[in-house]
């Protein structure tokens, strides 16, 4: 597995040989970043269900300021740390070995927030809806942030149940899909006023 583009283009990244994880294909990852484009530059990124950290590492290679990686598996923490060390990115990366709901709550308590969030859970396990609903109600998602979700084409996306995250588009790549959401509203009154034209 390699970094596709940016500062670390073509650099190899480690990925464990295990049946317990499903890495995002290079084709899907390239499509994701082609759509996100330059939005990644200068952003603080959150990589949920990170696995080897390949998505967050790709974001750092393309100019993200920092990446926070979340995965419950002990092997994931070791692999992500190894990849950060090999690329000289240990200062830019933070790793949480936690279940995603617990990690989101911890980030809320630490008052951390992100402009770009990647969600790439195991397919057809119900994680997509649960994670989107939690992010929808969370202040870790900054105003005007983008949330990108990898999922199976027939997996339910709770478009109509989300209050703050607005679905923009879904791109199908084989059996997988990428769904893109944009945070248009916020709990912050100033942001609400800006959106409504009062400022």
C-alpha positions as CSV (number, residue, x, y, z in Angstrom):
1,X,0.0,0.0,0.0
2,X,1.3,3.5,-0.9
3,X,0.5,7.2,-0.5
4,X,-1.1,8.2,-3.8
5,X,-0.2,11.9,-4.0
6,X,1.3,14.9,-2.3
7,X,4.5,15.3,-0.3
8,X,4.9,11.6,0.3
9,X,3.7,10.4,-3.0
10,X,4.6,6.7,-3.7
11,X,5.9,6.2,-0.2
12,X,5.0,2.7,1.2
13,X,2.8,2.5,4.3
14,X,2.5,-0.6,6.4
15,X,-0.7,-2.6,6.5
16,X,-1.2,-5.8,8.5
17,X,-2.1,-9.0,6.7
18,X,-5.4,-9.8,8.6
19,X,-8.9,-10.7,7.6
20,X,-10.3,-8.5,10.4
21,X,-10.0,-5.3,8.4
22,X,-10.9,-4.0,5.0
23,X,-8.6,-1.4,3.6
24,X,-10.0,1.2,1.3
25,X,-8.8,0.5,-2.3
26,X,-6.5,2.9,-4.0
27,X,-9.2,3.6,-6.6
28,X,-11.7,4.6,-3.9
29,X,-9.2,6.6,-2.0
30,X,-8.1,8.5,-5.2
31,X,-11.8,9.2,-6.0
32,X,-12.3,10.5,-2.5
33,X,-9.4,12.9,-2.6
34,X,-10.2,14.0,-6.2
35,X,-13.7,15.1,-4.9
36,X,-12.4,16.7,-1.7
37,X,-9.7,18.4,-3.7
38,X,-7.8,21.3,-2.1
39,X,-10.2,21.4,0.8
40,X,-7.8,19.1,2.7
41,X,-5.0,21.7,2.7
42,X,-4.5,23.4,6.1
43,X,-7.2,21.4,7.8
44,X,-7.3,19.3,11.1
45,X,-8.5,15.9,10.0
46,X,-10.2,13.1,11.9
47,X,-9.9,9.5,10.6
48,X,-12.5,7.2,12.3
49,X,-12.2,3.4,12.0
50,X,-8.7,4.3,10.8
51,X,-7.1,0.8,10.4
52,X,-3.6,1.4,9.1
53,X,-4.3,5.2,9.0
54,X,-4.0,5.3,5.2
55,X,-6.7,8.0,4.7
56,X,-5.4,10.3,7.4
57,X,-1.8,9.8,6.1
58,X,-3.0,10.6,2.6
59,X,-4.6,13.8,4.0
60,X,-1.3,14.8,5.7
61,X,0.6,14.1,2.5
62,X,-1.8,16.5,0.7
63,X,-1.3,19.3,3.2
64,X,-3.5,18.7,6.2
65,X,-2.1,20.3,9.4
66,X,-2.9,17.3,11.7
67,X,-4.6,14.0,11.7
68,X,-6.3,12.2,14.6
69,X,-6.7,8.5,14.2
70,X,-9.3,6.4,16.0
71,X,-9.4,2.6,16.0
72,X,-10.2,0.1,18.8
73,X,-7.7,-2.6,17.5
74,X,-4.4,-2.8,19.3
75,X,-2.7,-3.7,16.0
76,X,-4.0,-0.5,14.5
77,X,-2.3,1.7,17.0
78,X,1.0,0.0,16.4
79,X,0.7,0.2,12.6
80,X,-0.4,3.8,12.6
81,X,2.4,4.8,14.9
82,X,4.9,2.9,12.7
83,X,3.6,4.7,9.6
84,X,3.8,8.1,11.3
85,X,7.4,7.4,12.4
86,X,8.5,6.2,9.0
87,X,7.1,9.3,7.3
88,X,8.4,11.7,10.0
89,X,4.9,12.7,11.0
90,X,4.7,11.8,14.7
91,X,4.1,15.4,15.7
92,X,1.2,15.8,13.3
93,X,-0.6,12.6,14.3
94,X,-2.6,11.6,17.4
95,X,-3.9,8.1,18.0
96,X,-6.8,7.0,20.1
97,X,-7.2,3.2,20.7
98,X,-10.9,3.4,21.5
99,X,-14.3,2.5,20.2
100,X,-15.5,5.4,17.9
101,X,-18.4,6.5,20.2
102,X,-16.1,6.8,23.2
103,X,-13.4,8.6,21.1
104,X,-16.0,11.2,20.0
105,X,-17.0,11.8,23.6
106,X,-13.4,12.2,24.6
107,X,-12.7,14.6,21.8
108,X,-15.8,16.6,22.9
109,X,-14.4,16.8,26.5
110,X,-11.1,17.9,25.1
111,X,-12.9,20.6,23.0
112,X,-11.2,19.4,19.9
113,X,-12.9,20.0,16.5
114,X,-12.2,19.1,12.9
115,X,-12.9,20.5,9.4
116,X,-12.6,17.2,7.6
117,X,-13.8,13.8,9.0
118,X,-13.4,10.4,7.4
119,X,-15.6,7.5,8.4
120,X,-14.7,4.1,6.9
121,X,-16.2,1.4,9.1
122,X,-16.7,-2.3,8.4
123,X,-19.5,-2.8,5.9
124,X,-23.0,-3.6,6.9
125,X,-22.5,-3.6,10.7
126,X,-24.7,-0.6,11.4
127,X,-21.7,1.7,12.2
128,X,-22.5,4.2,9.5
129,X,-25.8,5.4,10.8
130,X,-24.7,5.3,14.4
131,X,-21.6,7.3,13.7
132,X,-23.3,9.9,11.5
133,X,-26.1,10.4,14.1
134,X,-23.4,11.0,16.8
135,X,-21.4,13.4,14.6
136,X,-24.6,15.2,13.7
137,X,-25.1,16.2,17.3
138,X,-21.4,16.8,18.1
139,X,-19.4,20.0,18.3
140,X,-16.3,18.2,17.2
141,X,-17.6,18.9,13.7
142,X,-16.8,22.5,12.9
143,X,-19.1,24.8,10.9
144,X,-18.7,24.2,7.2
145,X,-16.8,20.9,7.8
146,X,-17.0,18.0,5.4
147,X,-17.7,14.5,6.5
148,X,-16.9,11.6,4.1
149,X,-18.3,8.2,4.7
150,X,-17.2,4.9,3.0
151,X,-20.0,2.3,2.9
152,X,-21.6,-0.6,1.0
153,X,-23.9,0.6,-1.8
154,X,-27.0,-0.9,-0.1
155,X,-26.2,0.3,3.4
156,X,-28.6,2.7,4.9
157,X,-27.6,6.4,5.1
158,X,-29.8,8.4,7.4
159,X,-30.1,11.5,5.2
160,X,-33.5,12.6,6.5
161,X,-32.7,12.1,10.1
162,X,-29.7,14.4,10.2
163,X,-30.3,17.9,11.5
164,X,-26.9,19.6,11.0
165,X,-25.1,17.4,8.5
166,X,-26.5,17.9,5.0
167,X,-26.0,15.1,2.4
168,X,-24.4,16.4,-0.8
169,X,-23.7,13.4,-3.0
170,X,-23.0,9.7,-3.1
171,X,-20.4,8.3,-5.5
172,X,-20.5,4.5,-6.2
173,X,-17.3,2.7,-7.0
174,X,-18.0,-1.0,-7.6
175,X,-19.7,-2.4,-4.5
176,X,-18.5,0.5,-2.4
177,X,-19.8,4.1,-2.1
178,X,-18.5,7.4,-0.8
179,X,-21.1,9.7,0.7
180,X,-20.3,13.4,1.3
181,X,-21.9,15.6,3.9
182,X,-21.4,19.2,4.7
183,X,-22.0,20.9,8.1
184,X,-24.2,23.9,7.3
185,X,-25.6,24.5,10.8
186,X,-23.9,24.8,14.2
187,X,-24.8,25.2,17.8
188,X,-22.9,28.4,17.7
189,X,-25.2,31.4,17.4
190,X,-22.7,33.4,15.4
191,X,-22.6,30.8,12.8
192,X,-26.4,30.6,12.6
193,X,-26.5,34.3,12.2
194,X,-23.9,34.2,9.4
195,X,-25.9,31.5,7.5
196,X,-29.1,33.4,7.8
197,X,-27.5,36.6,6.6
198,X,-27.9,38.5,9.9
199,X,-24.1,39.3,10.1
